[in-house]
Amino acid sequence: MNAPGLIYRHEADNTWSVVRDIDLSSFAPRPPRAPKKRLSRRAGMLILLLVVAGATINLGLWRRRVVAGREESTEISYYLAYPVGTIEPRFTLQYRRTEQGQLRMAGQTNLPDGTNLQLEVYAGDLMVAIDFPVAVFAGRFQTRALLQRGKPFALAAYQARLSATFDRSSQPPSVLLVVGERGERLRGPLVHRGDAASGAKLRYVENFSLSQ
């Protein structure tokens, strides 16, 4: 009867029998909990002030960026509407026929980088090849390898026709920023204009011959 955690019952024959076990572990003393660290009121106020100060600085920087962006957008819009100076387009072209009969054309121009040109090659009144877009980069451009209506170019005389339209649907914003929203800065015999709402159109024609 000395075993801890047991309950005994006195029997009629003056003996004792175990009724059940009792788990006494829940009655054991538990170690005290460590006290939670709490920030002092002064430290809490300091953190709050730092958070508010950071938010105020970020809001000020955001407002400055928004204002600067609006000012830059206004300046660009004004420049597009009232461009300054003029550009007279110029071209220099070179032609090369490969051993496979393909035509490669390269050229130089004073048009801004990113300008999209269209090249058409004619044999008499018949268009035999076309390439678009031919983009200007660093004052230069080059076509793809062209074939004469799917066949090698014959050794003969041809005419190259370069063209471009200057409006939002034909040229990237970086080009219109230089030449004007509708090509207002473009001048010279290669530039043609329709009504005030349409963009300037450029057309350059040059005859050339392919020989051995």
ZADREN-641381 format. One record per residue: residue in one letter; x, y, z of N, C-alpha, C, O, CB in turn. Coordinates in steps of 0.05 Angstrom, whole numbers, plus 5000, padded with zeros to 4 digits. Atoms other than C-alpha are relative to their C-alpha. Glycine has a CB too. Example, Ala and Ser with C-alpha at 12.3 -4.5 7.8 and 13.67 -1.06 7.14 Angstrom:
<nodes>
NODE rest n_east n_north n_up ca_east ca_north ca_up c_east c_north c_up o_east o_north o_up cb_east cb_north cb_up
NODE    A   5018    4976 5000    5246     4910  5156   5018    5024 5000   5039    5024 5013    4980     5001  5025
NODE    S   4984    4976 4999    5273     4979  5143   4985    5022 5014   4995    5044 5018    5009     5009  4971
</nodes>
This chain:
<nodes>
NODE rest n_east n_north n_up ca_east ca_north ca_up c_east c_north c_up o_east o_north o_up cb_east cb_north cb_up
NODE    M   5016    4976 5000    5000     5000  5000   5017    5025 5000   5006    5047 5003    4982     5000  5024
NODE    N   4983    4976 4999    5059     5046  4998   5006    5010 4972   5021    5030 4970    5026     4993  5014
NODE    A   4994    4990 5027    5061     5054  4921   4985    5026 4996   4961    5028 4999    4992     4979  4979
NODE    P   5013    4974 5005    5047     5127  4904   4982    4999 4975   4988    4984 4956    5021     5022  4997
NODE    G   5017    4997 5024    4991     5145  4856   4980    4977 4998   4969    4975 4976    5017     5001  4976
NODE    L   5019    5021 5001    4947     5084  4873   4978    5004 5020   4982    5015 5042    5014     4972  5005
NODE    I   5023    5000 4981    4878     5079  4905   4993    4971 5008   4991    4954 4990    4975     5014  4987
NODE    Y   5005    5027 4990    4863     5018  4949   4971    4998 5011   4959    5018 5019    5021     4993  5022
NODE    R   5027    5005 4989    4797     4986  4971   5003    4977 5021   5017    4957 5016    4980     4992  4978
NODE    H   4998    5020 4978    4789     4947  5037   4980    4978 4994   4956    4984 4992    4994     5013  5028
NODE    E   5017    5023 5006    4761     4878  5023   4989    4988 5026   4998    4994 5048    5015     4979  4983
NODE    A   5013    5012 4977    4716     4836  5068   5019    4981 5015   5016    4977 5039    4976     4984  4991
NODE    D   4982    5018 4986    4773     4788  5082   5024    5015 5012   5045    5004 5018    5011     4980  4980
NODE    N   4980    4983 4986    4812     4846  5112   5025    5004 4983   5047    5008 4994    5006     4988  5027
NODE    T   4977    4994 5018    4857     4854  5051   4994    5025 4984   4972    5036 4985    5006     4976  4981
NODE    W   5003    4975 5016    4869     4914  5005   5006    4993 4971   5026    4979 4965    5019     5022  5011
NODE    S   4995    5004 5029    4863     4914  4930   5001    5027 4986   4988    5046 4994    4977     4982  4987
NODE    V   4997    4974 5015    4883     4967  4879   4975    5004 4983   4966    4987 4968    5026     4999  4982
NODE    V   5023    4993 5016    4824     5003  4848   5009    5012 4973   5000    5003 4952    4982     5021  5015
NODE    R   4990    4988 5025    4860     5048  4796   5024    5017 5006   5031    5023 5028    4978     5018  4987
NODE    D   4977    4982 4997    4921     5090  4782   4991    5029 4998   4971    5035 4985    5021     4994  4978
NODE    I   5005    4970 5002    4922     5166  4790   5026    5013 4990   5047    5009 5001    4992     5012  5028
NODE    D   4977    4985 5011    4968     5210  4748   5003    5025 5016   4987    5044 5015    4996     5007  4970
NODE    L   4995    4977 4983    4997     5258  4797   5020    5020 4988   5028    5039 5001    5011     4991  5027
NODE    S   4980    4982 5012    5044     5292  4747   4990    5028 4996   5005    5047 4997    5009     4989  4973
NODE    S   5012    4973 5004    4995     5349  4736   5002    5017 5025   5000    5041 5025    4972     4998  4991
NODE    F   4998    4985 4974    5003     5366  4810   5029    5009 5006   5034    5022 5026    4990     4984  5022
NODE    A   4972    4992 4995    5079     5374  4803   5003    5029 4995   4990    5040 4978    5019     4983  4982
NODE    P   4996    4971 5004    5103     5445  4809   5013    5006 4973   5032    4991 4965    5018     5011  5023
NODE    R   4990    4992 5026    5117     5479  4742   5020    5023 5003   5017    5040 5021    4977     5007  4980
NODE    P   4981    4978 4998    5176     5525  4728   4985    5027 4993   4968    5027 4976    5024     4996  4981
NODE    P   5013    4974 5005    5155     5598  4730   5006    5010 4971   5028    5007 4961    5010     5021  5020
NODE    R   4997    4989 5027    5144     5632  4662   5017    5025 5001   5016    5042 5019    4972     5006  4987
NODE    A   4984    4976 5001    5194     5684  4640   4982    5024 4994   4965    5022 4977    5022     4997  4978
NODE    P   5016    4977 5005    5163     5752  4643   5004    5012 4972   5027    5014 4963    5006     5022  5021
NODE    K   4999    4988 5027    5146     5783  4575   5014    5027 5001   5008    5044 5018    4972     5002  4987
NODE    K   4986    4974 5001    5191     5840  4555   4981    5020 4987   4971    5015 4965    5027     4998  4984
NODE    R   5017    4979 5011    5151     5902  4543   5016    5025 4996   5033    5033 5012    4976     5006  5020
NODE    L   4986    4975 5006    5175     5964  4509   4989    5022 5018   4965    5024 5025    4996     5008  4971
NODE    S   5009    4977 4983    5173     6025  4552   4984    5019 4982   4986    5018 4958    5024     5015  5012
NODE    R   5017    4980 5014    5125     6080  4532   5017    5019 4984   5010    5027 4962    4982     5016  5019
NODE    R   4982    4981 5014    5183     6124  4513   5011    4987 4975   5012    5000 4954    5023     5009  5019
NODE    A   4989    5013 5024    5213     6072  4466   4978    4996 4979   4984    4999 4955    5011     4972  5008
NODE    G   5022    5002 5019    5145     6060  4434   4994    5026 4985   4990    5026 4961    4974     4991  5014
NODE    M   5004    4974 5012    5136     6134  4421   5022    5006 4980   5017    5017 4958    4998     5022  5021
NODE    L   4978    4995 5018    5205     6137  4390   4997    4985 4974   5002    4995 4953    5027     4993  5014
NODE    I   5004    5016 5024    5190     6080  4342   4978    5011 4983   4980    5013 4958    4994     4971  5008
NODE    L   5022    4988 5015    5124     6112  4323   5009    5025 4985   5001    5029 4962    4977     5006  5018
NODE    L   4990    4976 5013    5159     6178  4308   5017    4993 4976   5016    5007 4955    5015     5017  5020
NODE    L   4983    5008 5023    5210     6143  4264   4984    4990 4977   4990    4996 4954    5020     4978  5009
NODE    V   5017    5010 5021    5156     6107  4225   4986    5023 4985   4984    5023 4961    4979     4980  5011
NODE    V   5014    4978 5012    5117     6171  4214   5019    5017 4983   5012    5026 4962    4986     5018  5022
NODE    A   4980    4984 5015    5180     6209  4193   5007    4986 4974   5009    5000 4953    5025     5004  5017
NODE    G   4993    5015 5025    5198     6154  4142   4978    5002 4980   4983    5006 4956    5006     4971  5006
NODE    A   5023    4998 5018    5128     6155  4113   4998    5028 4988   4991    5031 4964    4974     4993  5014
NODE    T   5001    4972 5010    5130     6231  4107   5021    5005 4979   5015    5018 4958    5003     5020  5023
NODE    I   4978    4996 5019    5197     6230  4071   4993    4985 4973   4996    4997 4952    5026     4989  5011
NODE    N   5007    5015 5024    5173     6176  4022   4977    5014 4985   4978    5014 4960    4991     4971  5007
NODE    L   5022    4986 5013    5109     6215  4008   5010    5025 4986   5001    5031 4964    4978     5007  5020
NODE    G   4988    4977 5013    5150     6277  3994   5015    4993 4975   5013    5007 4954    5018     5015  5019
NODE    L   4986    5009 5023    5195     6240  3946   4982    4992 4977   4986    4998 4954    5020     4977  5006
NODE    W   5019    5009 5021    5136     6209  3910   4987    5024 4987   4983    5025 4963    4978     4982  5013
NODE    R   5013    4975 5011    5103     6278  3902   5020    5014 4981   5011    5024 4960    4991     5019  5022
NODE    R   4980    4987 5018    5168     6306  3873   5002    4985 4974   5004    4998 4953    5027     5001  5014
NODE    R   4999    5015 5025    5172     6249  3823   4976    5005 4982   4978    5007 4958    5004     4970  5006
NODE    V   5024    4996 5016    5100     6259  3802   5001    5028 4987   4994    5031 4963    4975     4998  5018
NODE    V   4999    4973 5011    5110     6334  3793   5021    5002 4978   5016    5014 4957    5007     5021  5022
NODE    A   4980    5000 5020    5175     6324  3755   4991    4985 4975   4996    4994 4952    5026     4987  5011
NODE    G   5010    5015 5023    5142     6272  3710   4980    5016 4984   4979    5016 4960    4987     4974  5009
NODE    R   5019    4983 5014    5085     6320  3695   5013    5022 4985   5005    5029 4962    4979     5011  5020
NODE    E   4986    4978 5013    5132     6376  3679   5015    4990 4975   5014    5004 4954    5021     5013  5019
NODE    E   4987    5011 5024    5173     6332  3632   4980    4993 4978   4986    4998 4955    5016     4975  5008
NODE    S   5020    5007 5020    5110     6307  3598   4990    5025 4986   4985    5025 4962    4977     4985  5013
NODE    T   5009    4975 5011    5087     6379  3589   5020    5011 4980   5013    5021 4959    4994     5021  5022
NODE    E   4979    4990 5017    5154     6399  3559   5001    4984 4974   5004    4996 4952    5027     4999  5013
NODE    I   5000    5017 5024    5153     6340  3511   4976    5006 4982   4979    5008 4957    5000     4970  5007
NODE    S   5024    4993 5016    5082     6355  3489   5002    5026 4986   4994    5029 4963    4975     5000  5018
NODE    Y   4997    4973 5012    5099     6428  3477   5020    4998 4977   5016    5011 4956    5009     5020  5021
NODE    Y   4980    5002 5021    5161     6409  3437   4989    4986 4976   4995    4993 4953    5025     4985  5010
NODE    L   5012    5014 5022    5121     6360  3395   4982    5018 4984   4980    5016 4960    4985     4975  5009
NODE    A   5019    4982 5014    5069     6413  3380   5014    5023 4986   5005    5033 4966    4980     5011  5020
NODE    Y   4986    4977 5011    5120     6468  3367   5030    4993 4997   5046    5004 5013    4997     5026  5018
NODE    P   4972    5009 5003    5186     6435  3343   5017    5024 4991   5008    5042 4977    5002     4978  4980
NODE    V   4980    4979 5006    5248     6478  3336   5020    4990 4980   5029    4967 4983    5013     5011  5025
NODE    G   4980    5008 5019    5296     6476  3277   4989    4983 4977   4965    4976 4978    5022     4985  5013
NODE    T   5008    5016 5023    5293     6437  3212   5020    4978 4993   5044    4980 5000    4995     5018  4975
NODE    I   4983    5022 5009    5320     6373  3182   4994    4995 4971   4970    4991 4964    4996     4974  5017
NODE    E   5004    5006 5028    5330     6362  3107   5011    4972 4996   5036    4968 4995    5014     5021  4982
NODE    P   4991    5028 5002    5333     6286  3097   5020    4996 4976   5016    5007 4954    4977     4981  4996
NODE    R   4981    5006 5020    5393     6260  3058   5006    4970 5001   5005    4957 5022    5027     5016  5003
NODE    F   4995    5029 5001    5410     6189  3034   5025    4995 4982   5030    5009 4963    4976     4985  4989
NODE    T   4979    5011 5016    5470     6152  3007   4996    4969 5000   4995    4957 5021    5029     5008  5010
NODE    L   5006    5028 5002    5458     6081  2981   5022    4984 4987   5036    4995 4970    4974     4996  4985
NODE    Q   4981    5019 5012    5502     6021  2965   4985    4974 4994   4967    4966 5009    5025     4995  5018
NODE    Y   5014    5024 5008    5480     5958  2928   5021    4977 4996   5043    4982 4987    4984     5005  4974
NODE    R   4982    5023 5004    5510     5888  2928   4983    4976 4993   4964    4970 5007    5018     4995  5025
NODE    R   5013    5025 5007    5489     5824  2893   5018    4977 5009   5041    4976 5002    4994     4999  4969
NODE    T   4984    5023 4990    5511     5760  2927   5003    4979 4979   4991    4981 4957    4987     4988  5025
NODE    E   4996    5022 5019    5535     5697  2892   4974    4984 4995   4971    4972 4974    5022     4981  5010
NODE    Q   5026    5014 5003    5465     5668  2904   4979    5017 4986   4957    5009 4982    4990     4991  5027
NODE    G   5018    4982 5014    5434     5727  2868   4982    5017 5018   4963    5029 5009    4983     4983  4982
NODE    Q   5016    4984 4981    5407     5761  2930   5010    5029 5000   5034    5034 4996    5002     4989  5029
NODE    L   4994    4972 4999    5405     5837  2934   5002    5009 5029   4983    5005 5044    4980     5016  4984
NODE    R   4997    4988 4974    5432     5871  2996   5005    5030 4996   5023    5038 4981    5023     4987  5017
NODE    M   4997    4971 5003    5424     5946  3003   5006    5012 5027   4993    5005 5047    4974     5013  4988
NODE    A   4993    4986 4976    5457     5990  3055   5000    5030 4994   5003    5038 4971    5027     4990  5012
NODE    G   5000    4971 5005    5455     6065  3066   5006    5016 5025   5006    5005 5047    4973     5008  4989
NODE    Q   4996    4980 4978    5469     6126  3108   4980    5022 4997   4971    5028 4975    5029     5011  5000
NODE    T   5020    4978 5000    5421     6181  3128   5004    5017 5025   5016    5009 5044    4971     4988  4999
NODE    N   5000    4982 4976    5414     6240  3175   4974    4999 5016   4970    5016 5033    5006     5028  4991
NODE    L   5025    5003 4985    5346     6217  3200   5007    4988 5027   5027    4974 5030    4980     4982  4985
NODE    P   4994    5009 4973    5342     6201  3275   4999    4969 5002   4985    4956 4987    4981     5012  5020
NODE    D   5000    5028 4994    5356     6131  3302   4971    4990 5006   4956    5004 5020    5019     4993  5023
NODE    G   5027    5011 4995    5294     6087  3302   4980    5006 4978   4958    4994 4977    4989     5010  5025
NODE    T   5018    4993 5022    5264     6117  3239   4994    4974 4983   5013    4960 4976    5012     5022  4981
NODE    N   5009    5023 5016    5224     6063  3201   4997    5008 4971   4981    5026 4964    4974     4988  5011
NODE    L   5001    4994 5029    5236     6064  3126   4988    4975 4986   4988    4953 4996    5028     5006  4988
NODE    Q   5010    5022 5017    5204     6022  3071   5016    5002 4974   5018    5023 4962    4969     5002  4995
NODE    L   4985    5001 5025    5245     6000  3011   4984    4983 4979   4974    4961 4986    5028     4988  5004
NODE    E   5012    5015 5023    5214     5979  2944   5020    5001 4977   5032    5021 4972    4972     5012  4992
NODE    V   4983    5002 5024    5254     5955  2884   4983    4995 4976   4966    4976 4976    5022     4977  5004
NODE    Y   5016    5002 5025    5225     5964  2814   5018    4993 4977   5041    5001 4975    4985     5026  4995
NODE    A   4989    5005 5026    5243     5935  2747   4981    5011 4980   4961    4999 4973    5006     4969  4995
NODE    G   5020    4986 5016    5210     5984  2701   4977    5009 5018   4981    5023 5038    4990     4982  4977
NODE    D   5024    4993 4984    5139     5993  2727   4992    4977 5019   4972    4979 5033    4977     5006  4982
NODE    L   5007    5023 4984    5139     5925  2763   5016    5000 5026   5041    5001 5025    5004     4974  4984
NODE    M   4986    5003 4974    5155     5920  2837   5009    4971 5003   4993    4953 5001    4982     5009  5024
NODE    V   4989    5027 4999    5201     5860  2846   5009    4992 5028   5015    4969 5032    5023     4998  4980
NODE    A   4992    5007 4973    5221     5865  2919   4992    5023 5019   4989    5046 5011    5031     4996  5002
NODE    I   5008    4981 4980    5201     5900  2983   5011    4992 5028   5013    4968 5034    4969     5004  5002
NODE    D   4990    5005 4973    5229     5906  3054   4989    5021 5019   4992    5045 5014    5031     4998  5001
NODE    F   5010    4982 4980    5195     5937  3115   4996    4985 5027   4988    4962 5027    4972     5012  4991
NODE    P   4987    4974 4998    5211     5961  3166   5031    4997 4998   5043    4978 5006    4993     5014  5025
NODE    V   4971    4998 5001    5283     5981  3151   5006    5022 5020   5002    5046 5015    5011     5006  4971
NODE    A   4996    4981 4978    5305     6015  3216   5027    5013 4998   5047    5000 4991    4996     4986  5027
NODE    V   4975    4985 5000    5358     6069  3221   5013    4996 5028   4999    4998 5049    4995     5030  4994
NODE    F   4985    5002 4975    5412     6058  3274   5027    5012 4996   5042    5005 4978    5003     4970  5009
NODE    A   4974    4986 5002    5472     6104  3285   5004    5012 4972   5026    5012 4961    5023     4981  5007
NODE    G   4998    4987 5026    5456     6139  3219   5002    4981 4977   5007    4989 4954    5023     5018  5000
NODE    R   4997    5019 5021    5458     6074  3180   4975    4981 4999   4960    4979 5019    5026     4983  5003
NODE    F   5021    5020 5003    5408     6022  3154   5008    4979 4980   5026    4984 4963    4973     5013  4992
NODE    Q   4994    5021 5019    5410     5956  3117   4976    4982 4997   4962    4976 5016    5024     4983  5010
NODE    T   5023    5017 5006    5358     5912  3084   5007    4971 5005   5030    4964 5010    4990     5004  4971
NODE    R   4996    5029 4999    5348     5838  3089   5011    4991 4972   5014    5007 4954    4974     4985  5006
NODE    A   4992    5011 5026    5374     5793  3033   4974    4997 4983   4956    4982 4991    5015     4972  5003
NODE    L   5024    4999 5016    5323     5805  2978   5002    4984 4975   5024    4981 4964    4993     5030  4992
NODE    L   5002    5015 5025    5301     5763  2919   4982    5014 4981   4964    5029 4989    4991     4971  5005
NODE    Q   5017    4988 5020    5269     5784  2854   4976    4983 4995   4976    4964 4979    5016     5004  4973
NODE    R   5024    5016 5001    5199     5758  2863   5005    4971 5005   4995    4953 4990    4986     5004  4972
NODE    G   4994    5027 4992    5226     5696  2896   5023    4987 4985   5030    4964 4990    4977     4983  4997
NODE    K   4978    5011 5016    5283     5685  2846   5025    5018 5002   5023    5041 5011    4992     4998  4970
NODE    P   4976    4983 4999    5355     5710  2841   4997    5025 4983   4984    5024 4962    5025     4984  4991
NODE    F   5001    4975 5015    5363     5782  2817   5016    4997 4974   5039    4987 4974    5011     5024  5017
NODE    A   4986    5001 5026    5381     5786  2744   5019    5024 4998   5015    5044 5012    4980     5001  4976
NODE    L   4981    4978 5005    5439     5830  2721   4986    5020 4982   4986    5017 4957    5027     4990  4988
NODE    A   5016    4981 5016    5398     5889  2699   4998    5027 5015   5010    5031 5036    4972     4989  4993
NODE    A   5004    4974 4988    5376     5960  2715   4975    5000 5017   4955    4987 5010    4997     5022  4978
NODE    Y   5022    4999 4981    5330     5974  2774   4997    5028 5011   5013    5046 5007    5004     4979  5023
NODE    Q   5005    4974 4987    5301     6031  2814   4993    4994 5030   4976    4978 5035    4977     5016  4987
NODE    A   5005    5003 4971    5303     6036  2891   4982    5024 5008   4987    5047 5001    5026     5000  5016
NODE    R   5018    4979 4990    5246     6074  2924   4998    4998 5031   4987    4978 5041    4972     4998  4987
NODE    L   5002    4998 4971    5253     6093  2998   4978    5018 5008   4975    5040 4996    5027     5009  5012
NODE    S   5022    4983 4991    5193     6120  3034   4996    4997 5030   5005    4978 5043    4974     4992  4986
NODE    A   5006    5001 4971    5169     6136  3105   4978    5020 5005   4975    5041 4991    5025     5007  5017
NODE    T   5021    4982 4990    5109     6168  3139   5006    5007 5029   5013    4990 5044    4972     4987  4997
NODE    F   4993    4991 4972    5118     6209  3202   4975    5008 5015   4965    5030 5013    5020     5024  4999
NODE    D   5022    4995 4981    5060     6202  3250   5002    4978 5021   5020    4962 5021    4972     4998  4984
NODE    R   4999    5018 4977    5044     6163  3313   4997    4971 4993   5007    4953 5007    4980     5008  5020
NODE    S   5005    5028 5008    5022     6100  3277   5023    4989 4984   5025    4964 4980    4975     4998  4984
NODE    S   4979    5010 5017    5085     6096  3234   5028    5002 5012   5046    4986 5005    5000     5016  4975
NODE    Q   4973    4995 4988    5144     6121  3277   4998    4998 5030   4978    5005 5042    5011     5027  4991
NODE    P   5000    5001 4970    5164     6110  3350   5002    5028 5012   5010    5046 4998    5024     4983  5009
NODE    P   5000    4973 4987    5158     6168  3400   5028    5013 4999   5030    5037 4997    4991     4997  5029
NODE    S   4974    4988 5000    5234     6177  3401   5006    5014 4974   5021    5034 4974    5021     4979  5005
NODE    V   4996    4987 5026    5234     6195  3327   4983    5025 4998   4992    5046 4989    4993     4980  4977
NODE    L   5018    4976 5001    5174     6242  3332   5010    5022 5018   5004    5045 5013    4971     4992  5007
NODE    L   4989    4980 4983    5209     6277  3389   5020    5017 4986   5024    5040 4993    5012     4987  5025
NODE    V   4979    4986 5015    5263     6297  3340   4988    5015 4976   4995    5038 4971    5022     4980  4990
NODE    V   5010    4988 5025    5223     6310  3276   4974    5014 5003   4965    5028 4985    4998     4978  4979
NODE    G   5027    4988 4996    5157     6334  3306   4979    4978 4998   4983    4957 4986    4995     5021  4979
NODE    E   5022    5020 4998    5091     6298  3319   4991    4991 4972   4982    4969 4969    4977     5011  5016
NODE    R   5008    5006 5027    5075     6301  3244   5022    5006 4980   5017    5012 4957    4974     5015  4992
NODE    G   4977    4995 5017    5145     6311  3217   5003    5030 4993   5012    5036 4971    4997     4984  4975
NODE    E   4999    4972 5006    5140     6387  3222   5028    5011 4995   5031    5031 4980    4987     5016  5023
NODE    R   4972    4990 5003    5216     6395  3225   5012    4992 4974   5033    5002 4966    5017     4990  5023
NODE    L   4989    5010 5025    5227     6358  3160   4995    5020 4977   4973    5030 4974    4988     4973  4993
NODE    R   5002    4981 5022    5241     6402  3100   5015    4988 4976   5030    4968 4979    5012     5028  5008
NODE    G   4985    5008 5024    5268     6395  3029   4983    4986 4979   4959    4981 4983    5022     4982  5008
NODE    P   5015    5011 5023    5249     6364  2962   4990    4972 5004   4973    4963 4989    5017     5001  4976
NODE    L   5009    5028 4996    5241     6294  2990   4975    4998 5018   4964    4976 5021    5023     4984  5013
NODE    V   5022    5000 4981    5186     6314  3039   4975    5011 4987   4975    5032 4973    5007     5018  5025
NODE    H   5026    4993 5011    5113     6318  3018   4979    5001 5022   4979    4984 5040    4992     4981  4977
NODE    R   5020    4997 4979    5054     6341  3059   4972    5001 4987   4968    5011 4965    5004     5026  5016
NODE    G   5028    4999 5009    4979     6331  3052   4985    5021 5017   4994    5044 5019    4987     4972  5003
NODE    D   5015    4981 4983    4927     6362  3098   5014    5002 5027   5033    4987 5033    4971     4990  5004
NODE    A   4987    4994 4975    4945     6389  3166   4999    4977 5020   5016    4975 5038    4988     5025  5013
NODE    A   5004    5022 4980    4920     6327  3203   5019    4976 4994   5023    4960 5012    4972     4991  5000
NODE    S   4984    5023 5007    4965     6277  3165   5029    5006 5004   5038    5030 5003    4994     4991  4971
NODE    G   4971    4997 4996    5039     6266  3177   5015    5005 4974   5005    4998 4952    5011     4977  5014
NODE    A   4983    4995 5024    5095     6286  3129   5007    4973 4988   5011    4953 5002    5025     5016  5008
NODE    K   4992    5024 5014    5113     6235  3077   5027    5005 4986   5031    5026 4974    4978     4991  4979
NODE    L   4973    4997 5012    5184     6223  3052   5002    4979 4977   4993    4957 4980    5022     4995  5021
NODE    R   4997    5018 5023    5202     6193  2985   5027    5006 4986   5032    5029 4978    4976     5003  4979
NODE    Y   4974    4998 5013    5271     6181  2955   5002    4979 4979   4997    4955 4984    5024     4998  5021
NODE    V   4998    5018 5023    5283     6149  2887   5028    5001 4989   5040    5022 4986    4979     5007  4978
NODE    E   4972    5002 5012    5350     6124  2858   5001    4976 4982   4993    4954 4988    5021     4998  5023
NODE    N   4996    5021 5019    5366     6084  2797   5027    4986 5004   5047    5000 5012    4998     5011  4971
NODE    F   4975    5014 4997    5420     6030  2800   5000    4976 4981   4979    4967 4971    5004     4991  5029
NODE    S   4998    5024 5017    5446     5971  2760   5017    4979 5014   5035    4985 5029    5014     5008  4972
NODE    L   4986    5022 4989    5470     5903  2780   5016    4987 4977   5005    4980 4956    4981     4979  5013
NODE    S   4982    5012 5021    5530     5875  2741   5020    4982 5014   5023    4983 5039    5013     5022  4983
NODE    Q   4979    5018 4990    5586     5824  2750   5022    5017 5013   5042    5005 5023    5010     4982  4978
</nodes>
